[in-house]
Amino acid sequence: MIWDPINLLEPNEDWKEKSFADEYDQYLIQIAGRLRRGQTSEELVAYILAVERDVIGLCPSPIANSRAAKLTDAIRKCKDIWSD
């Protein structure tokens, strides 16, 4: 699991068959779309941090930038979403 900012999953749990499996989908779709339109990693990290702060309501965290950067990298590398 790369991005679970409100800790919905217990350690070693998987999203499959969870009632909340789509909790972050709207944000992930936005991130993928922004990436596809050419936004930089820095812009995407800023977007993710804004979502965490302004939408989800989290306080800034020392690990937030690293978590956002890992998410951006994982989406960039996901071959399933980049087919034309």
Residue, then its C-alpha position, 0 to 999 in steps of 0.5 A: m500500500i502506497w497511499d492510505p493517508i487516513n490509515l483505513l487498512e490494518p498492516n498487511e491488509d489488502w484493498k480487495e473486497k473492502s467496503f471502502a476499497d474506492e475511498y481514494d479513487q477520485y484523487l488517484i484518477q485526478i493525479a493520473g489525469r494531471l500526470r497524463r497532461g504533463q504536470t511535473s512531479e513537484e506539481l503532483v506532490a503539491y496537489i496530493l498535499a493539498v488534498e490531504r490538508d484541504v479535503i481530507g483534513l490532515c495536519p502536515s506530517p513529516i512523511a507527507n512529502s515522501r508519501a506523495a512522491k512515492l504515490t506519484d512515482a507509482i502512478r507514473k510506473c503503472k502500465d495499466i493506466w497509460s494505454d491509449 
